[in-house]
Amino acid sequence: MNKLFATALIWMLICGAAAAANNAPASDASIREMLELTNAQQMMDGMKGQMTGMMNAAMQNATKDQTVTPERQAILDRMSAKMSAVVTDMLNWEALLPMYLRTFRASFTQDEIDGVIKFYKSPAGRAYVKKLPLVMQNVMREMPDFMKPVQEKMMAIQRESIQELKDLKEKDDAKK
């Protein structure tokens, strides 16, 4: 009886240890490996350029109907450079890495990260990582057409609200 009890106890301990290992938080080393396999740092570097480009395009769009003197252009150029520096500082990989480690560790078990790593090491995973920048580039290319109706609706709402404010002001002025 003691032998059967000991065998059952050992089996429970082995199963319990295996279950605990399955639910263990992911290690920093495995998270780093996954981030490396997914080219996370390179994607972050690419985002810096995209964000700077979007800011510059927005600035050009905002000033397109205005006369921009050399003095004003110099101010806009300095503003653009300062904003780009802020984006570059914000998306600094060394500053972001601890946040990535914390959030992945809190969100995934070791087994889950191991599964993700296994996928990214597979031919399909490598193809996904390789082609994702092209996918994102294509999405960004289509985004203006996708956003145009939304922007038009927003502008209509803005015009309507401005008119409501004008009407309210006229009503208030008439009461005085």
C-alpha positions in Angstrom: 0.0 0.0 0.0 2.8 2.4 0.8 4.5 1.6 -2.5 1.2 2.5 -4.3 0.8 5.7 -2.3 4.4 6.7 -3.0 4.0 6.0 -6.7 0.8 8.1 -6.8 2.5 10.9 -4.8 5.5 10.9 -7.2 3.2 10.9 -10.2 1.2 13.9 -8.8 4.4 15.8 -8.1 5.6 15.1 -11.6 2.3 16.2 -13.2 2.1 19.2 -10.9 5.6 20.3 -11.8 4.8 19.9 -15.5 1.6 21.9 -15.1 3.5 24.6 -13.2 6.2 24.7 -15.9 3.4 25.1 -18.6 2.0 28.1 -16.7 5.4 29.7 -15.8 5.9 33.3 -16.9 8.0 33.6 -20.0 11.7 34.2 -19.5 13.3 37.4 -20.6 15.7 35.3 -22.8 12.8 33.7 -24.6 11.0 37.0 -25.1 14.1 38.6 -26.5 14.5 35.6 -28.9 10.9 36.1 -30.0 11.4 39.8 -30.5 14.5 39.2 -32.5 12.8 36.6 -34.7 10.0 39.0 -35.4 12.4 41.9 -36.2 10.6 44.0 -33.6 13.5 46.5 -33.3 13.7 47.0 -37.1 9.9 47.5 -37.2 10.2 50.1 -34.5 12.9 51.9 -36.5 10.7 51.8 -39.5 7.8 53.3 -37.5 10.1 56.3 -36.6 10.4 57.1 -40.3 6.7 56.6 -41.0 5.7 58.8 -38.1 8.1 61.5 -39.2 6.8 61.3 -42.7 3.2 61.5 -41.5 4.0 64.5 -39.4 5.7 66.2 -42.3 2.7 65.4 -44.6 0.3 66.8 -42.1 2.3 70.0 -41.7 2.4 70.4 -45.5 -1.3 69.8 -45.7 -2.0 72.3 -42.9 0.1 75.0 -44.7 -0.9 74.2 -48.3 -3.2 77.2 -48.8 -0.9 79.6 -47.0 2.0 81.7 -48.2 5.0 80.3 -46.4 7.8 82.9 -46.2 11.4 81.7 -45.7 11.1 82.8 -42.1 8.0 80.8 -41.5 9.5 77.8 -43.3 12.5 78.0 -41.0 10.2 77.9 -38.0 8.3 75.0 -39.5 11.6 73.2 -40.3 12.8 73.6 -36.7 9.4 72.4 -35.4 9.6 69.3 -37.6 13.1 68.6 -36.5 12.2 68.9 -32.8 9.1 66.7 -33.3 11.2 64.1 -35.1 13.6 64.1 -32.2 10.8 63.5 -29.8 9.5 60.6 -31.8 13.0 59.2 -32.1 13.5 59.4 -28.4 10.1 57.9 -27.7 10.7 54.9 -30.0 14.2 54.2 -28.7 14.6 50.4 -28.6 16.7 50.3 -25.5 14.0 52.4 -23.6 11.2 50.3 -25.0 12.7 46.8 -24.4 12.0 46.7 -20.6 8.3 47.6 -21.3 8.2 44.8 -23.9 9.7 42.3 -21.5 7.3 43.3 -18.7 4.2 43.2 -20.9 5.0 39.9 -22.7 6.0 38.3 -19.3 2.7 39.4 -17.8 0.7 38.2 -20.8 2.2 34.9 -22.0 3.4 31.7 -20.4 6.7 30.1 -21.3 4.9 27.5 -23.3 3.1 30.1 -25.3 6.2 32.0 -26.1 7.9 28.8 -27.0 5.1 28.1 -29.4 5.4 31.5 -30.9 9.2 31.1 -31.3 8.6 27.7 -33.0 6.2 29.3 -35.4 8.6 32.2 -36.3 11.4 29.6 -36.9 9.2 27.7 -39.3 9.1 28.5 -43.0 5.6 30.1 -42.7 6.8 32.2 -39.7 9.9 33.4 -41.5 7.8 34.3 -44.6 5.4 36.2 -42.4 8.2 38.2 -40.8 9.8 38.8 -44.2 6.5 39.9 -45.9 4.9 41.9 -43.0 6.7 45.2 -43.9 5.3 44.9 -47.5 1.9 44.2 -46.1 2.1 47.3 -43.8 3.4 49.4 -46.7 0.4 48.3 -48.8 -2.0 49.0 -45.9 -0.5 52.5 -45.5 -0.8 53.1 -49.2 -4.5 52.3 -49.1 -5.2 54.1 -45.9 -5.8 57.6 -47.4 -8.6 56.2 -49.6 -10.0 54.3 -46.6 -9.8 57.4 -44.4 -11.2 59.9 -47.0 -14.9 59.2 -46.2 -14.2 59.4 -42.5 -12.4 62.7 -42.9 -15.3 64.1 -45.0 -17.8 63.1 -42.3 -15.6 64.6 -39.6 -15.4 67.9 -41.6 -19.2 67.9 -42.0 -19.6 67.4 -38.2 -17.1 70.2 -37.6 -18.9 72.6 -40.0 -22.3 71.7 -38.4 -21.0 72.3 -34.9 -19.4 75.6 -35.8 -22.7 76.7 -37.3 -24.5 75.6 -34.2 -22.1 77.7 -32.1 -22.6 80.7 -34.4 -26.4 80.3 -34.1 -26.2 80.1 -30.4 -24.0 83.2 -30.2 -26.4 85.2 -32.4 -29.3 84.0 -30.2 -27.4 85.0 -27.0 -26.4 88.4 -28.6 -30.1 89.0 -29.5 -31.1 88.5 -25.9 -28.8 91.2 -24.7 
